[in-house]
Amino acid sequence: MQMPAQSKAPPRDNHNQEATPFHDKQFLKAITVALMFFVGPTVAASARDARPVFSPTGPDASAYGEALGYPIGPPLKKQSNMVGNYSHADQLDPTHRVAADKPSLLRRAPQERALSYTFQGQTHSLQDYLDRNPTTSLLIVRDDTILFEHYQYGRTDHDRFYSQSMAKTITGMLIGIAINEGAIHSIDDVAQTYVPALTGMVLGQTSIRALLQMSSGIQFGQDYGGSDDDAKLTRMLFSPSGLSTSQAVSQFNIRADPPGTRWHYANINPEVLGLVLTQAAHMTPAEYLQSRIWQPMGAEADATWVVDHNDQEIAYCCFSATARDYARFGLMLAHDGAWNGKQIVPRQWVLDATQPVVAGSPLAIEQGPHPWGYGYLVWLMPGPRRTFVMEGVEGQRIFIDPATHLVLVHTAVRLKPTHDIGDSELLALWRALLDQTKAK
């Protein structure tokens, strides 16, 4: 088995700043960033067409480390380091590389998309949104055409942005491919069928379906407070604890609810699916992603996926890619798994994974006739229209509308992991964009 190339970083408490993977583009990038500081954010878009617009600054830039050049180093979520860390994760932790090959074509609209949206009783533009929110990249595409592409805080279209939990949806699509190929026999198989080390454990006796839908019933606290079960799992995965990844997840061995009866968001679920995928496919998730999705969809740049101290990908987070490659992934899902002239993810899997939930379903996150819901490691927006979103804490989002083939990619460095006011504003922006697109 040919393993994907690795980018080895020092341990978390002993960081350095080794070279990024874009060795052949570093000089160009340095010149581009330098020009931004001298001629301003419209250096690449003086005519306001749909080419990328780069800004050397952003909201509250001084607190985000502007004077220090947006430094890279621990801790990950220290405000002055977040811009650098969330675009250079491979300098903080070891990663597996996901190699690109031949890029698929993305065209550019002759003019940049303009949009007005209403939030808290006020009308705003896309630039207003960027002026007030700590967004590192905002990209809007439809079919094969880029409509809007802006970067802030000195970031460029060569930077790879940290996905946080958007990576979960990537894991879910890889599981669908493995089922289609027969590596996994059934979505209703239990995890121990493929991971013998989990035999007899509660997680081992949980179906792949329940793990995908966050309805495993496992008792697992996740409140982002730093002392919950999620923090405990992360420490075990990243510190040289002597535990294998399967031993680490097995520390959580209490079932609070029968599988499939209650939705509860927990990183432990996709982490077990990462083990299932590794064992079933006989290759790492990074290698599987590279051969099954990344190269077939025509990614233009290598991606990276952080691995734990056992060299196992963190299946619930920590994938990094350029904004345009995130857009290609979103466009592939918007076309029900097809892109670059290929059916990449089985169409029926994408449909099953992203169907709106009905009121009263265990996967309905709120009450009402058209509730928010959860599919196969993806968030389902209120229906009946099938629209869904990949989400990560601190503002990582990919909104996807299959009916119009519209995709919005958003990366950010918000200080609050959840319930930030920017979440509500971004949702208002997306809905206005969707209404505008449907009207055309």
Number of C-alpha atoms within 10 A of each C-alpha: 7 7 12 18 14 18 19 17 19 15 15 17 11 10 16 15 14 13 11 15 17 13 8 8 11 14 10 10 17 11 10 16 20 14 17 20 15 10 11 16 22 16 18 19 15 10 12 15 18 22 22 24 23 28 24 21 22 20 15 14 17 14 14 24 20 20 11 11 15 22 18 24 23 16 15 17 16 15 18 23 23 25 31 26 25 25 23 23 25 31 23 26 22 24 29 25 24 27 20 20 16 13 17 18 13 15 15 18 17 14 14 19 17 12 13 15 20 14 14 8 7 7 10 14 14 16 12 11 16 18 15 12 19 25 25 29 26 22 21 25 25 21 18 19 16 24 23 23 24 27 25 24 25 23 23 23 18 17 24 27 30 28 30 21 24 26 24 30 24 21 25 26 24 22 27 22 21 20 19 16 12 12 16 22 14 15 16 12 15 20 27 22 18 22 19 13 16 20 16 12 17 18 28 24 17 25 22 27 21 22 29 25 27 26 25 30 25 23 16 21 17 18 15 14 10 11 11 13 21 19 16 15 19 16 14 21 25 18 14 13 11 12 14 18 24 18 14 18 21 20 14 17 15 14 15 12 15 13 20 19 14 20 21 21 18 22 23 27 28 26 24 28 26 24 23 25 27 20 18 20 21 13 16 23 28 30 23 21 20 22 15 16 24 27 21 22 28 19 28 21 22 20 24 27 28 28 23 20 20 14 16 22 26 27 29 27 24 25 30 29 23 22 28 24 25 24 28 28 22 27 28 26 25 25 20 21 23 20 24 18 9 11 16 20 23 17 16 13 19 22 15 11 23 24 20 26 24 19 17 13 16 18 24 22 19 15 13 12 13 17 22 21 27 27 24 26 27 24 23 27 22 20 17 13 14 17 20 27 22 22 22 23 22 24 27 24 24 26 22 29 21 19 12 14 19 27 30 26 24 24 26 24 24 22 15 13 14 15 11 14 11 19 16 13 17 18 13 16 21 19 14 16 21 17 11 14 13 11 7 5
